[in-house]
Amino acid sequence: MDCPRCESPLESYTLAGKRAVTCERCGYLGVSVEHRSEPKEIESWQAALDRFNDT
Ligand SMILES: [Zn+2]
């Protein structure tokens, strides 16, 4: 999978039980949701980290 913003390769990992993808180049962060195969962009790294820390 490539970044929808800059088309560089995305890193993928699991965040709070969901599969997430991130781009080191431009800072894109996406999380895959159950009913869609495309990643949905979420607010920011800080929001993601806050969510991660809550669980
Ligand atoms: Zn990117």
N, CA, C, O and the ligand as a Tripos MOL2 file, in Angstrom:
@<TRIPOS>MOLECULE
protein
  221   219    56     0     0
PROTEIN
NO_CHARGES

@<TRIPOS>ATOM
      1 N           0.8450   -1.2010    0.0000 N.3       1 MET1
      2 CA          0.0000    0.0000    0.0000 C.3       1 MET1
      3 C           0.8780    1.2470    0.0000 C.2       1 MET1
      4 O           1.8810    1.3130    0.7100 O.2       1 MET1
      5 N           0.4910    2.2220   -0.7970 N.am      2 ASP2
      6 CA          1.2510    3.4650   -0.8700 C.3       2 ASP2
      7 C           0.4570    4.6180   -0.2600 C.2       2 ASP2
      8 O          -0.7710    4.5770   -0.1820 O.2       2 ASP2
      9 N           1.1730    5.6270    0.1630 N.am      3 CYS3
     10 CA          0.5580    6.8040    0.7590 C.3       3 CYS3
     11 C          -0.3270    7.5280   -0.2530 C.2       3 CYS3
     12 O           0.1130    7.7950   -1.3710 O.2       3 CYS3
     13 N          -1.5710    7.8500    0.1220 N.am      4 PRO4
     14 CA         -2.4520    8.5830   -0.7890 C.3       4 PRO4
     15 C          -2.0370   10.0320   -0.9910 C.2       4 PRO4
     16 O          -2.5130   10.6950   -1.9120 O.2       4 PRO4
     17 N          -1.1720   10.5110   -0.1510 N.am      5 ARG5
     18 CA         -0.7110   11.8950   -0.2830 C.3       5 ARG5
     19 C           0.5530   11.9890   -1.1310 C.2       5 ARG5
     20 O           0.6020   12.7510   -2.0970 O.2       5 ARG5
     21 N           1.5630   11.2240   -0.7720 N.am      6 CYS6
     22 CA          2.8620   11.3910   -1.4230 C.3       6 CYS6
     23 C           3.3260   10.1310   -2.1400 C.2       6 CYS6
     24 O           4.3780   10.1280   -2.7780 O.2       6 CYS6
     25 N           2.5380    9.0540   -2.0350 N.am      7 GLU7
     26 CA          2.7830    7.8130   -2.7740 C.3       7 GLU7
     27 C           4.0680    7.1050   -2.3810 C.2       7 GLU7
     28 O           4.5920    6.2900   -3.1410 O.2       7 GLU7
     29 N           4.5640    7.4070   -1.2200 N.am      8 SER8
     30 CA          5.6900    6.6260   -0.7140 C.3       8 SER8
     31 C           5.1420    5.4210    0.0570 C.2       8 SER8
     32 O           3.9900    5.4510    0.4910 O.2       8 SER8
     33 N           5.9360    4.3690    0.2370 N.am      9 PRO9
     34 CA          5.4420    3.1790    0.9300 C.3       9 PRO9
     35 C           5.0160    3.4900    2.3590 C.2       9 PRO9
     36 O           5.6730    4.2500    3.0700 O.2       9 PRO9
     37 N           3.8960    2.8810    2.7640 N.am     10 LEU10
     38 CA          3.3890    3.0800    4.1150 C.3      10 LEU10
     39 C           3.9000    1.9930    5.0450 C.2      10 LEU10
     40 O           4.0840    0.8430    4.6470 O.2      10 LEU10
     41 N           4.1230    2.3800    6.2840 N.am     11 GLU11
     42 CA          4.3670    1.4160    7.3340 C.3      11 GLU11
     43 C           3.0200    0.9870    7.9050 C.2      11 GLU11
     44 O           2.1100    1.8050    8.0410 O.2      11 GLU11
     45 N           2.8930   -0.2970    8.2370 N.am     12 SER12
     46 CA          1.6450   -0.7480    8.8430 C.3      12 SER12
     47 C           1.9310   -1.4110   10.1790 C.2      12 SER12
     48 O           2.9860   -2.0110   10.3840 O.2      12 SER12
     49 N           0.9730   -1.2900   11.0750 N.am     13 TYR13
     50 CA          1.1160   -1.8650   12.4070 C.3      13 TYR13
     51 C          -0.2610   -1.9720   13.0220 C.2      13 TYR13
     52 O          -1.2420   -1.5400   12.4170 O.2      13 TYR13
     53 N          -0.3530   -2.5300   14.1950 N.am     14 THR14
     54 CA         -1.6280   -2.6440   14.8750 C.3      14 THR14
     55 C          -1.7170   -1.6290   15.9980 C.2      14 THR14
     56 O          -0.8340   -1.5430   16.8520 O.2      14 THR14
     57 N          -2.8020   -0.8580   15.9850 N.am     15 LEU15
     58 CA         -3.0010    0.1780   16.9930 C.3      15 LEU15
     59 C          -4.3440   -0.0610   17.6530 C.2      15 LEU15
     60 O          -5.3880    0.0220   17.0060 O.2      15 LEU15
     61 N          -4.3150   -0.3600   18.9490 N.am     16 ALA16
     62 CA         -5.5450   -0.5820   19.7130 C.3      16 ALA16
     63 C          -6.4490   -1.6120   19.0360 C.2      16 ALA16
     64 O          -7.6690   -1.4530   18.9990 O.2      16 ALA16
     65 N          -5.8430   -2.6560   18.5090 N.am     17 GLY17
     66 CA         -6.5910   -3.7420   17.9110 C.3      17 GLY17
     67 C          -7.0200   -3.5070   16.4860 C.2      17 GLY17
     68 O          -7.6590   -4.3640   15.8750 O.2      17 GLY17
     69 N          -6.6720   -2.3410   15.9460 N.am     18 LYS18
     70 CA         -6.9920   -2.0500   14.5540 C.3      18 LYS18
     71 C          -5.7110   -1.9190   13.7550 C.2      18 LYS18
     72 O          -4.6530   -1.5690   14.2790 O.2      18 LYS18
     73 N          -5.8390   -2.2070   12.4810 N.am     19 ARG19
     74 CA         -4.6790   -2.0830   11.6280 C.3      19 ARG19
     75 C          -4.5310   -0.6290   11.1910 C.2      19 ARG19
     76 O          -5.4630   -0.0210   10.6650 O.2      19 ARG19
     77 N          -3.3550   -0.0990   11.4190 N.am     20 ALA20
     78 CA         -3.0990    1.2950   11.0940 C.3      20 ALA20
     79 C          -1.9340    1.3840   10.1240 C.2      20 ALA20
     80 O          -1.0600    0.5170   10.0940 O.2      20 ALA20
     81 N          -1.9400    2.4290    9.3440 N.am     21 VAL21
     82 CA         -0.8380    2.6790    8.4270 C.3      21 VAL21
     83 C          -0.3370    4.1020    8.6240 C.2      21 VAL21
     84 O          -1.1070    5.0100    8.9370 O.2      21 VAL21
     85 N           0.9500    4.2780    8.4380 N.am     22 THR22
     86 CA          1.5190    5.6010    8.6000 C.3      22 THR22
     87 C           2.5910    5.8520    7.5460 C.2      22 THR22
     88 O           3.2520    4.9260    7.0770 O.2      22 THR22
     89 N           2.7470    7.1020    7.1890 N.am     23 CYS23
     90 CA          3.7620    7.5080    6.2320 C.3      23 CYS23
     91 C           4.8120    8.3410    6.9540 C.2      23 CYS23
     92 O           4.5000    9.3710    7.5520 O.2      23 CYS23
     93 N           6.0410    7.8900    6.8920 N.am     24 GLU24
     94 CA          7.0970    8.6310    7.5720 C.3      24 GLU24
     95 C           7.4420    9.9140    6.8380 C.2      24 GLU24
     96 O           7.9370   10.8670    7.4410 O.2      24 GLU24
     97 N           7.1810    9.9400    5.5350 N.am     25 ARG25
     98 CA          7.5880   11.1000    4.7480 C.3      25 ARG25
     99 C           6.7240   12.3200    5.0320 C.2      25 ARG25
    100 O           7.2360   13.4050    5.3050 O.2      25 ARG25
    101 N           5.3840   12.1300    4.9630 N.am     26 CYS26
    102 CA          4.4990   13.2910    5.0780 C.3      26 CYS26
    103 C           3.6890   13.2810    6.3760 C.2      26 CYS26
    104 O           2.9980   14.2530    6.6800 O.2      26 CYS26
    105 N           3.7700   12.1990    7.1380 N.am     27 GLY27
    106 CA          3.0670   12.1600    8.4020 C.3      27 GLY27
    107 C           1.6350   11.6710    8.3060 C.2      27 GLY27
    108 O           0.8890   11.7390    9.2830 O.2      27 GLY27
    109 N           1.2400   11.1780    7.1350 N.am     28 TYR28
    110 CA         -0.1090   10.6070    6.9740 C.3      28 TYR28
    111 C          -0.3210    9.4810    7.9620 C.2      28 TYR28
    112 O           0.5740    8.6720    8.2040 O.2      28 TYR28
    113 N          -1.5240    9.4370    8.5340 N.am     29 LEU29
    114 CA         -1.8750    8.3500    9.4370 C.3      29 LEU29
    115 C          -3.2700    7.8680    9.1040 C.2      29 LEU29
    116 O          -4.2170    8.6540    9.1020 O.2      29 LEU29
    117 N          -3.4020    6.6000    8.8260 N.am     30 GLY30
    118 CA         -4.6970    6.0320    8.4890 C.3      30 GLY30
    119 C          -4.9820    4.8120    9.3350 C.2      30 GLY30
    120 O          -4.0660    4.0990    9.7470 O.2      30 GLY30
    121 N          -6.2610    4.5730    9.5910 N.am     31 VAL31
    122 CA         -6.6940    3.3880   10.3230 C.3      31 VAL31
    123 C          -7.7560    2.6820    9.5130 C.2      31 VAL31
    124 O          -8.7380    3.2990    9.1010 O.2      31 VAL31
    125 N          -7.5740    1.4080    9.2820 N.am     32 SER32
    126 CA         -8.5630    0.6270    8.5560 C.3      32 SER32
    127 C          -9.7710    0.3590    9.4490 C.2      32 SER32
    128 O          -9.6220   -0.0230   10.6100 O.2      32 SER32
    129 N         -10.9560    0.5600    8.9040 N.am     33 VAL33
    130 CA        -12.1770    0.2650    9.6380 C.3      33 VAL33
    131 C         -12.8500   -0.9570    9.0330 C.2      33 VAL33
    132 O         -12.5810   -1.3230    7.8890 O.2      33 VAL33
    133 N         -13.7350   -1.5900    9.8140 N.am     34 GLU34
    134 CA        -14.2130   -2.9160    9.4750 C.3      34 GLU34
    135 C         -14.9380   -2.9810    8.1400 C.2      34 GLU34
    136 O         -14.7290   -3.9220    7.3750 O.2      34 GLU34
    137 N         -15.7780   -2.0090    7.8470 N.am     35 HIS35
    138 CA        -16.6370   -2.0800    6.6830 C.3      35 HIS35
    139 C         -16.0200   -1.4430    5.4410 C.2      35 HIS35
    140 O         -16.6470   -1.3990    4.3830 O.2      35 HIS35
    141 N         -14.8170   -0.9610    5.5720 N.am     36 ARG36
    142 CA        -14.1410   -0.3790    4.4160 C.3      36 ARG36
    143 C         -12.7170   -0.8980    4.3370 C.2      36 ARG36
    144 O         -12.0780   -1.1380    5.3610 O.2      36 ARG36
    145 N         -12.2350   -1.0670    3.1480 N.am     37 SER37
    146 CA        -10.8690   -1.5480    2.9750 C.3      37 SER37
    147 C          -9.8690   -0.4010    2.9030 C.2      37 SER37
    148 O          -8.6750   -0.5950    3.1300 O.2      37 SER37
    149 N         -10.3610    0.7940    2.5870 N.am     38 GLU38
    150 CA         -9.4620    1.9320    2.4970 C.3      38 GLU38
    151 C          -9.2380    2.5460    3.8750 C.2      38 GLU38
    152 O         -10.1700    2.6280    4.6750 O.2      38 GLU38
    153 N          -8.0360    2.9680    4.1520 N.am     39 PRO39
    154 CA         -7.7740    3.6110    5.4390 C.3      39 PRO39
    155 C          -8.4750    4.9540    5.5420 C.2      39 PRO39
    156 O          -8.6000    5.6940    4.5660 O.2      39 PRO39
    157 N          -8.9230    5.2410    6.7400 N.am     40 LYS40
    158 CA         -9.5620    6.5210    7.0080 C.3      40 LYS40
    159 C          -8.5860    7.4100    7.7670 C.2      40 LYS40
    160 O          -8.0310    7.0200    8.7950 O.2      40 LYS40
    161 N          -8.3970    8.5690    7.2550 N.am     41 GLU41
    162 CA         -7.4640    9.4690    7.9170 C.3      41 GLU41
    163 C          -8.0690    9.9850    9.2180 C.2      41 GLU41
    164 O          -9.2240   10.4110    9.2530 O.2      41 GLU41
    165 N          -7.2940    9.9410   10.2620 N.am     42 ILE42
    166 CA         -7.7590   10.4480   11.5460 C.3      42 ILE42
    167 C          -7.0030   11.7120   11.9160 C.2      42 ILE42
    168 O          -6.0870   12.1340   11.2100 O.2      42 ILE42
    169 N          -7.3930   12.3040   13.0200 N.am     43 GLU43
    170 CA         -7.0230   13.6800   13.3110 C.3      43 GLU43
    171 C          -5.5260   13.9740   13.2690 C.2      43 GLU43
    172 O          -5.0770   14.8490   12.5290 O.2      43 GLU43
    173 N          -4.7820   13.2550   14.0470 N.am     44 SER44
    174 CA         -3.3710   13.5820   14.1800 C.3      44 SER44
    175 C          -2.6600   12.4570   14.9130 C.2      44 SER44
    176 O          -3.2840   11.5610   15.4820 O.2      44 SER44
    177 N          -1.3760   12.5310   14.8840 N.am     45 TRP45
    178 CA         -0.5890   11.5880   15.6770 C.3      45 TRP45
    179 C          -0.9430   11.6890   17.1480 C.2      45 TRP45
    180 O          -1.0530   10.6680   17.8280 O.2      45 TRP45
    181 N          -1.1220   12.8880   17.6450 N.am     46 GLN46
    182 CA         -1.3950   13.0520   19.0750 C.3      46 GLN46
    183 C          -2.7010   12.3840   19.4530 C.2      46 GLN46
    184 O          -2.7920   11.7360   20.4960 O.2      46 GLN46
    185 N          -3.7180   12.5390   18.6090 N.am     47 ALA47
    186 CA         -4.9950   11.9000   18.8760 C.3      47 ALA47
    187 C          -4.8530   10.3830   18.8780 C.2      47 ALA47
    188 O          -5.4490    9.6910   19.7040 O.2      47 ALA47
    189 N          -4.0680    9.8860   17.9560 N.am     48 ALA48
    190 CA         -3.8530    8.4420   17.8810 C.3      48 ALA48
    191 C          -3.1370    7.9340   19.1240 C.2      48 ALA48
    192 O          -3.4800    6.8870   19.6740 O.2      48 ALA48
    193 N          -2.1590    8.6770   19.5460 N.am     49 LEU49
    194 CA         -1.4120    8.2710   20.7320 C.3      49 LEU49
    195 C          -2.2880    8.3490   21.9740 C.2      49 LEU49
    196 O          -2.2040    7.4890   22.8500 O.2      49 LEU49
    197 N          -3.1270    9.3760   22.0530 N.am     50 ASP50
    198 CA         -4.0480    9.4790   23.1790 C.3      50 ASP50
    199 C          -4.9770    8.2850   23.2160 C.2      50 ASP50
    200 O          -5.2270    7.7180   24.2800 O.2      50 ASP50
    201 N          -5.4940    7.9000   22.0480 N.am     51 ARG51
    202 CA         -6.3980    6.7660   21.9510 C.3      51 ARG51
    203 C          -5.6770    5.4830   22.3630 C.2      51 ARG51
    204 O          -6.2320    4.6410   23.0680 O.2      51 ARG51
    205 N          -4.4470    5.3540   21.9170 N.am     52 PHE52
    206 CA         -3.6570    4.1850   22.2490 C.3      52 PHE52
    207 C          -3.4190    4.1030   23.7610 C.2      52 PHE52
    208 O          -3.4980    3.0290   24.3570 O.2      52 PHE52
    209 N          -3.1340    5.2280   24.3510 N.am     53 ASN53
    210 CA         -2.8300    5.2530   25.7810 C.3      53 ASN53
    211 C          -4.0700    4.9870   26.6300 C.2      53 ASN53
    212 O          -3.9540    4.5450   27.7730 O.2      53 ASN53
    213 N          -5.2430    5.2510   26.0860 N.am     54 ASP54
    214 CA         -6.4740    5.0130   26.8320 C.3      54 ASP54
    215 C          -6.7930    3.5360   26.9840 C.2      54 ASP54
    216 O          -7.5250    3.1440   27.8930 O.2      54 ASP54
    217 N          -6.2460    2.7200   26.0990 N.am     55 THR55
    218 CA         -6.6020    1.2950   26.1170 C.3      55 THR55
    219 C          -5.5570    0.4280   26.7800 C.2      55 THR55
    220 O          -5.7270   -0.7880   26.8640 O.2      55 THR55
    221 ZN          3.0060   10.2840    2.5780 Zn       56 ZN56
@<TRIPOS>BOND
     1     1     2 1
     2     2     3 1
     3     3     4 2
     4     3     5 am
     5     5     6 1
     6     6     7 1
     7     7     8 2
     8     7     9 am
     9     9    10 1
    10    10    11 1
    11    11    12 2
    12    11    13 am
    13    13    14 1
    14    14    15 1
    15    15    16 2
    16    15    17 am
    17    17    18 1
    18    18    19 1
    19    19    20 2
    20    19    21 am
    21    21    22 1
    22    22    23 1
    23    23    24 2
    24    23    25 am
    25    25    26 1
    26    26    27 1
    27    27    28 2
    28    27    29 am
    29    29    30 1
    30    30    31 1
    31    31    32 2
    32    31    33 am
    33    33    34 1
    34    34    35 1
    35    35    36 2
    36    35    37 am
    37    37    38 1
    38    38    39 1
    39    39    40 2
    40    39    41 am
    41    41    42 1
    42    42    43 1
    43    43    44 2
    44    43    45 am
    45    45    46 1
    46    46    47 1
    47    47    48 2
    48    47    49 am
    49    49    50 1
    50    50    51 1
    51    51    52 2
    52    51    53 am
    53    53    54 1
    54    54    55 1
    55    55    56 2
    56    55    57 am
    57    57    58 1
    58    58    59 1
    59    59    60 2
    60    59    61 am
    61    61    62 1
    62    62    63 1
    63    63    64 2
    64    63    65 am
    65    65    66 1
    66    66    67 1
    67    67    68 2
    68    67    69 am
    69    69    70 1
    70    70    71 1
    71    71    72 2
    72    71    73 am
    73    73    74 1
    74    74    75 1
    75    75    76 2
    76    75    77 am
    77    77    78 1
    78    78    79 1
    79    79    80 2
    80    79    81 am
    81    81    82 1
    82    82    83 1
    83    83    84 2
    84    83    85 am
    85    85    86 1
    86    86    87 1
    87    87    88 2
    88    87    89 am
    89    89    90 1
    90    90    91 1
    91    91    92 2
    92    91    93 am
    93    93    94 1
    94    94    95 1
    95    95    96 2
    96    95    97 am
    97    97    98 1
    98    98    99 1
    99    99   100 2
   100    99   101 am
   101   101   102 1
   102   102   103 1
   103   103   104 2
   104   103   105 am
   105   105   106 1
   106   106   107 1
   107   107   108 2
   108   107   109 am
   109   109   110 1
   110   110   111 1
   111   111   112 2
   112   111   113 am
   113   113   114 1
   114   114   115 1
   115   115   116 2
   116   115   117 am
   117   117   118 1
   118   118   119 1
   119   119   120 2
   120   119   121 am
   121   121   122 1
   122   122   123 1
   123   123   124 2
   124   123   125 am
   125   125   126 1
   126   126   127 1
   127   127   128 2
   128   127   129 am
   129   129   130 1
   130   130   131 1
   131   131   132 2
   132   131   133 am
   133   133   134 1
   134   134   135 1
   135   135   136 2
   136   135   137 am
   137   137   138 1
   138   138   139 1
   139   139   140 2
   140   139   141 am
   141   141   142 1
   142   142   143 1
   143   143   144 2
   144   143   145 am
   145   145   146 1
   146   146   147 1
   147   147   148 2
   148   147   149 am
   149   149   150 1
   150   150   151 1
   151   151   152 2
   152   151   153 am
   153   153   154 1
   154   154   155 1
   155   155   156 2
   156   155   157 am
   157   157   158 1
   158   158   159 1
   159   159   160 2
   160   159   161 am
   161   161   162 1
   162   162   163 1
   163   163   164 2
   164   163   165 am
   165   165   166 1
   166   166   167 1
   167   167   168 2
   168   167   169 am
   169   169   170 1
   170   170   171 1
   171   171   172 2
   172   171   173 am
   173   173   174 1
   174   174   175 1
   175   175   176 2
   176   175   177 am
   177   177   178 1
   178   178   179 1
   179   179   180 2
   180   179   181 am
   181   181   182 1
   182   182   183 1
   183   183   184 2
   184   183   185 am
   185   185   186 1
   186   186   187 1
   187   187   188 2
   188   187   189 am
   189   189   190 1
   190   190   191 1
   191   191   192 2
   192   191   193 am
   193   193   194 1
   194   194   195 1
   195   195   196 2
   196   195   197 am
   197   197   198 1
   198   198   199 1
   199   199   200 2
   200   199   201 am
   201   201   202 1
   202   202   203 1
   203   203   204 2
   204   203   205 am
   205   205   206 1
   206   206   207 1
   207   207   208 2
   208   207   209 am
   209   209   210 1
   210   210   211 1
   211   211   212 2
   212   211   213 am
   213   213   214 1
   214   214   215 1
   215   215   216 2
   216   215   217 am
   217   217   218 1
   218   218   219 1
   219   219   220 2
@<TRIPOS>SUBSTRUCTURE
     1 MET1         2 RESIDUE 1 A MET
     2 ASP2         6 RESIDUE 1 A ASP
     3 CYS3        10 RESIDUE 1 A CYS
     4 PRO4        14 RESIDUE 1 A PRO
     5 ARG5        18 RESIDUE 1 A ARG
     6 CYS6        22 RESIDUE 1 A CYS
     7 GLU7        26 RESIDUE 1 A GLU
     8 SER8        30 RESIDUE 1 A SER
     9 PRO9        34 RESIDUE 1 A PRO
    10 LEU10       38 RESIDUE 1 A LEU
    11 GLU11       42 RESIDUE 1 A GLU
    12 SER12       46 RESIDUE 1 A SER
    13 TYR13       50 RESIDUE 1 A TYR
    14 THR14       54 RESIDUE 1 A THR
    15 LEU15       58 RESIDUE 1 A LEU
    16 ALA16       62 RESIDUE 1 A ALA
    17 GLY17       66 RESIDUE 1 A GLY
    18 LYS18       70 RESIDUE 1 A LYS
    19 ARG19       74 RESIDUE 1 A ARG
    20 ALA20       78 RESIDUE 1 A ALA
    21 VAL21       82 RESIDUE 1 A VAL
    22 THR22       86 RESIDUE 1 A THR
    23 CYS23       90 RESIDUE 1 A CYS
    24 GLU24       94 RESIDUE 1 A GLU
    25 ARG25       98 RESIDUE 1 A ARG
    26 CYS26      102 RESIDUE 1 A CYS
    27 GLY27      106 RESIDUE 1 A GLY
    28 TYR28      110 RESIDUE 1 A TYR
    29 LEU29      114 RESIDUE 1 A LEU
    30 GLY30      118 RESIDUE 1 A GLY
    31 VAL31      122 RESIDUE 1 A VAL
    32 SER32      126 RESIDUE 1 A SER
    33 VAL33      130 RESIDUE 1 A VAL
    34 GLU34      134 RESIDUE 1 A GLU
    35 HIS35      138 RESIDUE 1 A HIS
    36 ARG36      142 RESIDUE 1 A ARG
    37 SER37      146 RESIDUE 1 A SER
    38 GLU38      150 RESIDUE 1 A GLU
    39 PRO39      154 RESIDUE 1 A PRO
    40 LYS40      158 RESIDUE 1 A LYS
    41 GLU41      162 RESIDUE 1 A GLU
    42 ILE42      166 RESIDUE 1 A ILE
    43 GLU43      170 RESIDUE 1 A GLU
    44 SER44      174 RESIDUE 1 A SER
    45 TRP45      178 RESIDUE 1 A TRP
    46 GLN46      182 RESIDUE 1 A GLN
    47 ALA47      186 RESIDUE 1 A ALA
    48 ALA48      190 RESIDUE 1 A ALA
    49 LEU49      194 RESIDUE 1 A LEU
    50 ASP50      198 RESIDUE 1 A ASP
    51 ARG51      202 RESIDUE 1 A ARG
    52 PHE52      206 RESIDUE 1 A PHE
    53 ASN53      210 RESIDUE 1 A ASN
    54 ASP54      214 RESIDUE 1 A ASP
    55 THR55      218 RESIDUE 1 A THR
    56 ZN56       221 GROUP 0 **** ****
